[in-house]
Amino acid sequence: MSGFQIFAVAALTALVVSGLWGALIVRIRREGKSSQEKAAMLREQLVSTRADMEHHRDAVFDAMAEGVMLCELSGKVVFMNRAIRQLFRIPENVPDGITLLEALRLHEVHEVFERTVKNGRTMGVELNPSALESKHLMLNAVVVHDASGKPEGVLLIFHDFTRLKELESARRDFVANVSHELRTPLSMIKGFVETVIDHPSMDQETLTSFLGKVQKHSDRLALLIEDLLTISKLESGQATVNLRELRLCLEISRVVGDLQRSAEKRNIEVSYSVPKDMFVKADADLLEQILLNLIDNAVKYGKSGGKVEVRAMRNGADQVCVSISDDGPGIPSEATDRIFERFFRVDKARSRSQGGTGLGLSIVKHIAQTLGGRVWVESELGKGSTFFFTLKSSAAKDNSSHPPTDALSSAA
Ligand code: ADP
């Protein structure tokens, strides 16, 4: 609610009260009461109208996200809403006559108050009080006047824009990360191409090796751009989601087949065990991306000569849980949440040398949420990691309460 809207609410309340008041006077006149009776009735009505007014005022202001405080010109607090109590952790039972400085204990706010008393209004003051644990507040203050135009008090409105600041800083970090990630392969490509141009008589073997490197870095660039586009589509909610009933074991076996060559290169055995009659409701392309990313990571980071196992089981009445385990180095506990952030890597050098973009798990998280599920990891350092994700099961055909013995299993 803007300052203008707050004044509009106050003006409207005043109008309603004066209307009620007029109606009461008309009623008293019509009923021909004695003067004492009239006075008592007016008093009674005054008390109840005032209570009603305060109740409505509190209800309106307490429903606002902004913190609102009204102070007399002396600095004495007349009113504060719920948001301001929460923001500054002010208890319910503050003593009557408390001042602005005593209530908020912030000199910056008191200075704004004093400036406002002098100038009539102070707009857009940014506050980042250390006492409020990195909260970012925007303060607007205006002098309010009585009916005769005499200054009566100061209205302070606090807008908490911490979330906006966080988003802004995440966006800045993202742009910096993207620039860095793009610049690295680009400068490698540029370097190799320049060397080839400067040495026209370069022998065939060196030339082939240079061109191979150019190809490797341009593949990395292409992958990065593809991942960035995927993230941007998922974040803006523009990804096409075509929910269909899918037989889970077929989707998993296809991805395991696609990754067989990379698994063989590291001498890793990939196996899966999925009930044959387990169906899920998902988008085939998005499910493939989750599986590709997680199984590929397990192969990439798993122990050379080790094992990767994919399993699926029922999780409650309407969910299926898929797990992908490896016996690789594991993930330190302080990083198990952070690995789902864009560009976060436990081991930067290893990720880059494997051609990783640092975006795979962030894509997985977005897709899992888009499909109505979630993803998480359990890991023990030195022992391995298990990634889990949930999908909506398709109740129509899925009657597997536990992994049955007729599960489709394979060792790739
Ligand atoms: P990347 O392209 O670097 O693989 P991801 O988003 O897929 O990016 O993964 C983020 C980071 O999480 C990786 O750099 C790696 O440090 C860690 N990670 C992911 N999967 C595994 C795993 N199975 N075992 C150990 N670490 C993993």
Boltz pocket constraint, residues with backbone or C-beta under 6 A from the ligand:
constraints:
  - pocket:
      binder: B
      contacts: [[A, 293], [A, 294], [A, 297], [A, 298], [A, 301], [A, 302], [A, 326], [A, 328], [A, 329], [A, 330], [A, 331], [A, 339], [A, 341], [A, 344], [A, 345], [A, 346], [A, 347], [A, 351], [A, 352], [A, 355], [A, 356], [A, 357], [A, 358], [A, 359], [A, 360], [A, 361], [A, 362], [A, 385]]
      max_distance: 6.0
